[in-house]
Amino acid sequence: MAVETGRITTDIPARLDRLPWARWHWMVVIGLGTVWILDGLEVTIVGSMSDALKDGDTGLGLSNFDVGLAGAVYVAGACLGALFFGQLTDRLGRKKLFLLTLAVYTVATVATAFAPNPLWYFIARFFTGTGIGGEYAAINSAIDELIPAPYRGRVDVAINGSFWIGAAGGSLLTIPLLDPNVIDAQWGWRLAFGLGGILAIGILVVRRHVPESPRWLFIHGREDEAEDIVRGIEHTVEEESGKRLDPVSETITIRQRKSIGMGLIARTVFTLYPKRTIVCFSLFVGQAFLYNAFFFTYGDTLTTFLDVEQTGWYLAIFALSNFVGALALSPLFDSIGRVQMITFTYVLSGVLLGVTGFFLDGFTATTLTLMGAIIFFFASAGASAAYLTASEVFPMETRALCIAFFYAIGTAAGGISGPLLFGWLIERASDSGDITKIAIGYFIGAALMIAGGIVEAFLGVRAEGKSLESIAQPLTADDDEPQPGGTEEDRAAPAPA
């Protein structure tokens, strides 16, 4: 660990957690949380643009291999961006990085719209993915450190579920954008990418007003800035809510550092919190394969086996069910509890997907969409809670990098190995016209989701309503002082009920 620069006792975490919900918190949600809409828009639009990009006259003349390569390049960029920007977020601060990563995304997606050739397109897709991957690390950590403990679960789950607003919007946008009777074919796909950049600029304007995390500031020797920010937040919340804030008595003593060594961060994740690492790994891999088993092969399934020509309406209905599920179930992660709800949503969605695989040859396009909507009503809340888990069960100094690490694992598993497996299954099934041959993909996704739910049931952390410091004591906490997180033995095991 780096040399100690000071030692302070602060009540800032307790003051942030006792705040009532106010308009100021909505500004944080809108400024930071809307990035998931961009990701959903990107993934859905690109998935629908393959035919437009293949045309040599109006597109870029991409081959089937090129389309797959572009998808892999985007995923690789997201994984590397999450890891690169994740460690910078822990070192340099939340605000610098959530502004930088959004700027990277904006420039790259606009550059995609102006791509004159495949190479330009591949490079632009890589950096678009880099920006999105970095956003996941910077944003989840910032949101958790600014949102009061009683609301943290529902806010995180709902925000992560907003991916599907973008997915639904992307699905519906492709209908006019890919219709040559509405928009010239050579401009439709370019406009689709340009819209993402316009939305990102709007988000950037709002995001400029979101402050740096006071928790990050006081650990890095900038307690005066942290105090000024918290006083400003308290004044704003008192004015907006009409409530006078009560004083707090809970404090934490911190040994301040300018930076935290990577060796200590690695030891924390794999040695101090091995059970939590297993939980996060299980949750991220499970949800990644679930979505690849169904959603990311769904368009091909509809067109190849169920004679659907325009998939946009089906995908939009499916995407909306995902968002409604995350929004409707999100309060239960605070009231009923993290372990119970994650276990329930993972196991139930896994069982339903397995049942769908067994009866796959009996579905029509409409009934398969309806079944998918039911499955992912529950699955989207569980998958969103995977990000919530990674962002709150590790110490503050490692939070962004831990989110990045597990996001990269899940994205790589779901975005690289998943498409290869499920693409091969669809190709094999299409040769014989037998849709049941893709059922193995459903069964794999189902098994991994059920396994993730079981791991959560036994090793999950009951974090609802608790301060971040009591869930995982900061690495810089003074070991000689009593702290909210308890002893090292307590920190290495799931928190008690």
C-alpha positions in Angstrom: 0.0 0.0 0.0 1.1 3.6 -0.7 2.5 5.8 2.1 -0.1 7.1 4.6 -0.7 10.8 4.1 -3.0 11.4 7.1 -5.6 10.1 9.4 -9.1 11.4 9.8 -12.4 10.5 11.6 -15.4 11.4 9.5 -19.2 11.0 9.6 -19.6 11.6 5.8 -20.9 8.1 4.9 -23.5 8.2 7.7 -24.6 11.6 6.6 -25.1 10.5 2.9 -27.0 7.4 4.0 -29.5 9.2 6.2 -30.6 11.6 3.4 -34.3 11.4 2.4 -34.9 10.9 -1.3 -35.1 14.3 -3.2 -34.9 15.8 -6.7 -31.1 15.9 -6.3 -31.0 12.1 -6.3 -33.0 12.1 -9.5 -30.3 14.3 -11.1 -27.7 11.7 -10.2 -29.9 8.9 -11.6 -30.5 10.7 -14.9 -27.0 12.0 -15.3 -25.3 8.7 -14.5 -27.9 5.9 -15.0 -29.0 6.7 -18.6 -25.8 5.2 -20.0 -27.4 1.8 -20.0 -29.9 3.1 -22.5 -27.0 3.9 -24.8 -25.6 0.3 -24.4 -29.0 -1.2 -25.2 -29.4 1.1 -28.2 -26.0 0.1 -29.5 -26.3 -3.6 -29.1 -29.8 -3.8 -30.6 -29.2 -1.5 -33.5 -25.9 -3.2 -34.5 -27.6 -6.6 -34.3 -30.3 -5.4 -36.7 -27.9 -3.6 -39.1 -26.0 -6.7 -40.5 -27.9 -6.8 -43.8 -27.6 -3.1 -44.3 -23.8 -3.2 -43.7 -23.3 -6.1 -46.1 -24.5 -4.2 -49.2 -21.5 -3.0 -51.1 -23.3 0.0 -52.6 -25.2 1.5 -49.6 -23.3 -0.2 -46.8 -19.7 -1.2 -46.2 -19.7 -4.4 -48.1 -19.1 -6.5 -45.0 -19.1 -10.3 -45.2 -20.8 -12.6 -42.7 -17.3 -13.0 -41.1 -16.8 -9.3 -40.9 -20.2 -8.8 -39.1 -19.2 -11.4 -36.6 -15.7 -9.8 -36.3 -17.2 -6.4 -35.6 -19.3 -7.9 -32.8 -16.2 -9.5 -31.3 -14.2 -6.3 -31.6 -16.9 -4.4 -29.7 -16.9 -7.0 -27.0 -13.1 -7.0 -26.7 -13.2 -3.2 -26.5 -15.8 -3.4 -23.7 -13.7 -5.9 -21.7 -10.5 -4.0 -22.1 -12.2 -0.6 -21.5 -13.8 -1.9 -18.3 -10.4 -3.1 -16.9 -8.4 -0.1 -18.1 -10.9 2.6 -17.0 -11.9 0.6 -13.9 -8.5 0.9 -12.3 -8.2 4.5 -13.3 -11.6 5.2 -11.6 -10.3 3.9 -8.3 -7.0 5.9 -8.7 -8.2 9.2 -10.2 -11.8 9.5 -9.0 -15.3 8.8 -10.2 -16.2 12.1 -11.9 -13.1 12.4 -14.1 -13.7 8.9 -15.4 -17.5 9.1 -15.9 -16.9 12.2 -18.0 -14.0 10.7 -19.9 -15.6 7.4 -20.7 -18.8 9.0 -22.0 -16.7 11.3 -24.2 -14.8 8.3 -25.6 -18.2 6.6 -26.4 -19.6 9.7 -28.0 -16.6 10.3 -30.3 -16.4 6.7 -31.3 -20.1 6.1 -32.1 -20.2 9.3 -34.2 -17.1 8.1 -36.0 -18.9 4.9 -36.7 -21.6 6.8 -38.5 -19.0 8.3 -40.8 -17.1 5.0 -41.5 -16.0 5.0 -45.2 -14.6 1.4 -45.1 -14.6 -1.8 -42.9 -11.3 -1.0 -41.2 -12.6 2.4 -40.0 -15.8 0.7 -38.8 -13.9 -2.0 -36.8 -11.7 0.6 -35.1 -14.7 2.8 -34.2 -16.6 -0.2 -32.9 -13.6 -1.1 -30.7 -13.5 2.3 -29.1 -17.2 2.5 -28.7 -17.0 -0.7 -26.7 -14.1 0.7 -24.7 -16.2 3.7 -23.7 -19.2 1.5 -22.7 -17.0 -0.9 -20.7 -15.4 2.0 -18.8 -18.9 3.4 -18.1 -20.0 0.3 -16.3 -17.1 0.6 -13.8 -17.2 4.4 -13.3 -21.0 4.7 -13.1 -21.9 1.8 -10.8 -19.3 2.9 -8.3 -20.4 6.5 -8.3 -24.1 5.7 -8.0 -23.6 3.4 -5.0 -21.5 6.0 -3.2 -24.0 8.8 -3.7 -27.4 7.0 -3.2 -28.6 6.5 0.4 -28.4 2.9 1.7 -32.2 2.4 2.0 -32.6 3.1 -1.7 -29.4 1.6 -3.2 -30.8 -1.8 -4.2 -33.9 -0.5 -6.1 -32.0 2.3 -7.8 -29.1 0.0 -9.0 -31.5 -2.7 -10.2 -33.8 -0.3 -12.0 -30.9 1.7 -13.6 -29.2 -1.5 -14.9 -32.5 -2.6 -16.2 -32.8 0.6 -18.2 -30.6 -1.1 -20.8 -33.8 -2.5 -22.1 -35.3 0.9 -22.8 -32.5 1.4 -25.2 -33.0 -2.1 -26.6 -36.7 -1.5 -27.2 -36.0 1.9 -28.7 -33.3 0.4 -30.9 -35.6 -2.3 -32.1 -38.3 0.2 -33.0 -35.9 2.6 -34.7 -34.7 -0.1 -37.0 -38.1 -0.4 -38.6 -38.1 3.0 -40.3 -34.3 3.3 -40.5 -34.0 0.1 -42.5 -37.1 0.8 -44.7 -35.7 2.2 -48.0 -39.2 3.7 -48.6 -38.7 5.9 -45.6 -34.9 6.6 -45.5 -32.4 6.1 -48.3 -30.5 2.8 -47.5 -27.1 4.5 -47.6 -28.1 6.9 -44.8 -30.4 4.7 -42.5 -27.6 2.8 -40.8 -25.5 5.9 -40.4 -28.3 7.8 -38.8 -28.8 5.0 -36.3 -25.3 5.4 -35.0 -25.5 9.2 -35.0 -28.6 9.1 -32.8 -26.5 7.4 -30.1 -24.0 10.2 -30.2 -26.7 12.9 -29.9 -28.2 11.2 -26.9 -24.8 10.9 -25.3 -24.1 14.6 -25.6 -27.4 15.3 -23.8 -26.4 13.0 -21.0 -23.0 14.7 -20.8 -24.6 18.1 -20.2 -26.5 16.7 -17.2 -23.6 14.7 -15.9 -21.4 17.7 -15.5 -23.4 18.7 -12.5 -23.0 15.4 -10.7 -20.3 15.8 -8.0 -17.2 13.7 -7.2 -17.9 10.9 -4.7 -17.2 12.3 -1.2 -16.2 8.8 -0.1 -13.5 8.7 -2.7 -12.3 12.2 -1.8 -11.8 11.7 1.9 -9.9 8.5 1.5 -7.5 10.2 -0.9 -6.7 13.1 1.4 -9.2 15.6 0.1 -11.5 15.7 3.1 -12.2 19.5 2.8 -13.6 19.0 -0.7 -15.7 16.1 0.5 -17.1 18.1 3.4 -18.0 21.0 1.0 -19.8 18.7 -1.4 -21.7 16.9 1.4 -22.8 20.2 3.0 -24.0 21.4 -0.4 -25.9 18.1 -0.9 -27.5 18.4 2.5 -28.5 22.0 1.9 -30.1 21.1 -1.4 -31.9 18.1 -0.1 -33.3 20.0 2.9 -34.7 22.7 0.5 -36.1 20.1 -1.9 -37.6 17.8 0.7 -38.7 20.4 3.3 -37.2 18.2 6.0 -34.6 19.2 8.5 -31.8 16.6 8.7 -30.9 15.0 12.0 -27.3 14.9 13.1 -25.5 11.5 13.0 -23.2 9.9 15.5 -21.6 7.1 13.5 -18.1 7.8 12.3 -15.3 5.9 10.6 -11.5 6.5 11.0 -9.5 6.4 7.8 -5.7 6.2 7.1 -5.6 8.3 4.0 -3.6 7.3 0.9 -3.0 9.0 -2.4 -3.2 5.6 -4.2 -3.8 1.9 -3.4 -1.4 -0.7 -4.7 -2.7 -3.3 -7.2 -1.2 -6.1 -5.1 -3.4 -5.2 -2.2 -6.4 -4.9 -4.4 -5.8 -8.4 -5.8 -5.2 -9.9 -2.4 -8.4 -8.3 -1.2 -10.6 -9.8 -3.9 -9.1 -13.3 -4.0 -7.8 -13.8 -0.4 -9.9 -11.6 1.9 -13.2 -12.1 0.1 -13.0 -15.4 -1.8 -16.7 -16.3 -1.2 -17.9 -13.0 -2.5 -15.6 -13.5 -5.6 -17.3 -16.9 -6.2 -20.7 -15.3 -5.9 -20.0 -12.5 -8.4 -18.4 -14.9 -10.9 -21.4 -17.2 -10.7 -23.9 -14.4 -11.1 -22.1 -12.7 -14.0 -21.4 -15.9 -16.0 -25.0 -17.2 -15.5 -26.7 -14.0 -16.7 -24.3 -13.7 -19.6 -25.1 -17.2 -21.0 -28.8 -16.8 -20.3 -29.0 -13.7 -22.5 -27.0 -15.3 -25.2 -29.1 -18.5 -25.0 -32.2 -16.6 -25.8 -32.2 -12.9 -26.6 -29.0 -12.5 -28.6 -30.0 -15.5 -30.8 -33.7 -14.6 -30.8 -33.7 -12.6 -34.0 -32.0 -15.4 -35.9 -34.5 -17.9 -34.4 -37.5 -15.9 -35.5 -36.3 -15.4 -39.1 -34.7 -18.9 -39.6 -37.3 -21.1 -38.0 -40.5 -19.2 -37.5 -40.8 -17.3 -40.8 -40.7 -13.8 -39.3 -39.4 -11.1 -41.7 -39.5 -8.0 -39.5 -38.2 -8.8 -36.0 -38.3 -5.3 -34.6 -41.8 -5.5 -33.0 -41.0 -8.9 -31.4 -37.7 -7.7 -30.0 -39.3 -4.5 -28.7 -42.0 -6.4 -26.7 -39.3 -8.7 -25.3 -37.1 -5.7 -24.3 -39.9 -3.9 -22.6 -40.7 -6.9 -20.5 -37.1 -6.9 -19.3 -37.3 -3.2 -18.2 -40.7 -3.6 -16.6 -39.5 -6.6 -14.6 -36.4 -4.8 -13.3 -38.5 -1.7 -12.4 -41.3 -3.6 -10.8 -39.1 -6.0 -8.8 -36.4 -3.5 -7.8 -38.0 -2.3 -4.5 -38.1 -6.0 -3.3 -34.2 -6.1 -3.3 -34.3 -3.6 -0.4 -37.4 -4.8 1.4 -37.3 -8.6 1.1 -33.5 -8.7 0.7 -30.7 -9.3 -1.8 -30.1 -13.0 -1.2 -33.8 -14.0 -1.3 -34.5 -12.0 -4.5 -31.4 -12.9 -6.4 -31.8 -16.6 -5.6 -35.5 -16.4 -6.6 -35.0 -14.6 -9.9 -32.0 -16.7 -11.0 -33.5 -20.1 -10.2 -37.0 -19.3 -11.5 -35.8 -17.8 -14.8 -33.4 -20.8 -15.2 -36.2 -23.3 -14.7 -38.5 -21.5 -17.1 -35.8 -21.4 -19.8 -35.2 -25.1 -19.3 -38.9 -25.9 -19.7 -39.0 -23.7 -22.9 -36.1 -25.8 -24.3 -38.0 -29.0 -23.7 -41.1 -27.8 -25.6 -39.3 -25.6 -28.2 -40.9 -27.3 -31.2 -44.4 -26.4 -30.0 -43.9 -22.6 -30.0 -44.9 -20.0 -32.6 -43.3 -16.6 -32.9 -46.0 -15.1 -30.7 -45.9 -17.7 -28.0 -42.1 -17.9 -27.9 -42.0 -14.1 -27.5 -44.6 -14.3 -24.7 -42.6 -17.0 -22.9 -39.4 -15.0 -23.3 -41.2 -12.0 -21.9 -42.2 -14.0 -18.8 -38.7 -15.5 -18.3 -36.9 -12.2 -18.6 -39.3 -10.3 -16.5 -37.6 -12.1 -13.6 -34.2 -12.6 -15.2 -33.6 -8.9 -15.9 -34.0 -8.0 -12.3 -31.6 -10.8 -11.3 -29.0 -9.9 -13.9 -29.2 -6.2 -12.9 -28.6 -7.3 -9.3 -25.4 -9.0 -10.3 -23.9 -5.5 -11.0 -25.4 -4.3 -7.7 -23.6 -7.2 -5.9 -20.2 -6.5 -7.4 -20.5 -2.8 -6.7 -21.3 -3.1 -3.0 -19.7 -6.2 -1.5 -16.0 -5.1 -1.9 -14.1 -2.3 -0.2 -14.4 1.2 -1.6 -10.8 1.4 -2.8 -11.4 -1.7 -5.1 -15.0 -1.0 -6.1 -14.7 0.2 -9.6 -12.0 -2.4 -10.5 -14.1 -5.2 -9.1 -17.1 -4.1 -11.1 -14.8 -4.0 -14.2 -13.3 -7.4 -13.5 -16.6 -9.2 -13.2 -18.2 -7.3 -16.0 -15.2 -8.3 -18.3 -15.6 -11.9 -17.3 -19.4 -11.9 -17.9 -19.0 -9.9 -21.2 -16.3 -12.2 -22.5 -18.2 -15.4 -21.6 -21.4 -14.1 -23.0 -20.1 -12.0 -25.9 -17.3 -14.3 -27.2 -17.9 -17.9 -26.3 -21.7 -17.5 -26.2 -22.2 -16.3 -29.7 -19.8 -18.8 -31.1 -21.6 -21.7 -29.4 -25.2 -20.5 -30.1 -24.3 -19.4 -33.7 -23.0 -22.9 -34.4 -26.2 -24.4 -32.9 -28.5 -22.2 -35.1 -26.4 -23.0 -38.2 -26.6 -26.8 -37.4 -30.3 -26.6 -36.7 -31.0 -24.5 -39.9 -29.4 -27.2 -42.1 -32.0 -29.7 -40.9 -34.8 -27.3 -40.2 -35.1 -28.7 -36.7 -35.5 -25.9 -34.2 -35.1 -28.3 -31.2 -31.3 -28.6 -32.0 -30.8 -25.1 -30.5 -32.4 -26.3 -27.2 -29.0 -27.3 -25.8 -28.2 -23.6 -25.7 -31.3 -23.0 -23.6 -30.3 -25.9 -21.3 -26.8 -24.5 -20.7 -28.1 -21.0 -20.0 -30.7 -22.5 -17.6 -28.2 -24.7 -15.7 -25.8 -21.7 -15.2 -28.6 -19.5 -14.0 -29.8 -22.1 -11.5 -26.3 -22.7 -10.3 -25.8 -18.9 -9.8 -29.0 -18.8 -7.8 -27.8 -21.7 -5.6 -24.4 -20.1 -5.0 -26.2 -16.9 -4.0 -28.4 -18.7 -1.6 -25.5 -20.1 0.3 -22.8 -17.4 -0.1 -24.7 -14.2 -0.8 -24.3 -11.1 1.3 -27.3 -9.5 3.0 -26.5 -6.0 2.1 -30.0 -4.4 2.1 -30.3 -1.2 4.1 -26.6 -1.3 5.2 -23.9 1.3 4.6 -21.2 0.4 2.1 -18.6 0.6 4.9 -20.5 -1.9 7.1 -20.8 -4.4 4.1 -17.0 -4.2 3.4 -14.7 -2.1 5.6 -12.5 0.2 3.6 -8.9 -1.1 3.2 -7.7 2.3 4.6 -9.8 2.0 7.8 -7.8 2.4 11.0 -7.5 -1.2 12.4 -6.9 0.3 15.9 -10.4 1.9 15.9 -13.8 0.1 16.0 -15.3 0.4 12.5 -18.7 -0.3 11.0 -17.4 -3.3 9.1 -16.3 -5.3 12.1 -13.3 -7.6 12.2 -11.4 -9.0 9.3 -13.1 -12.4 10.0 -16.4 -10.7 9.7 -15.4 -9.0 6.4 -14.3 -12.3 4.9 -17.7 -13.9 5.3 -21.2 -12.9 4.3 -22.8 -10.3 6.5 -25.2 -11.6 9.1 -28.9 -11.2 8.7 
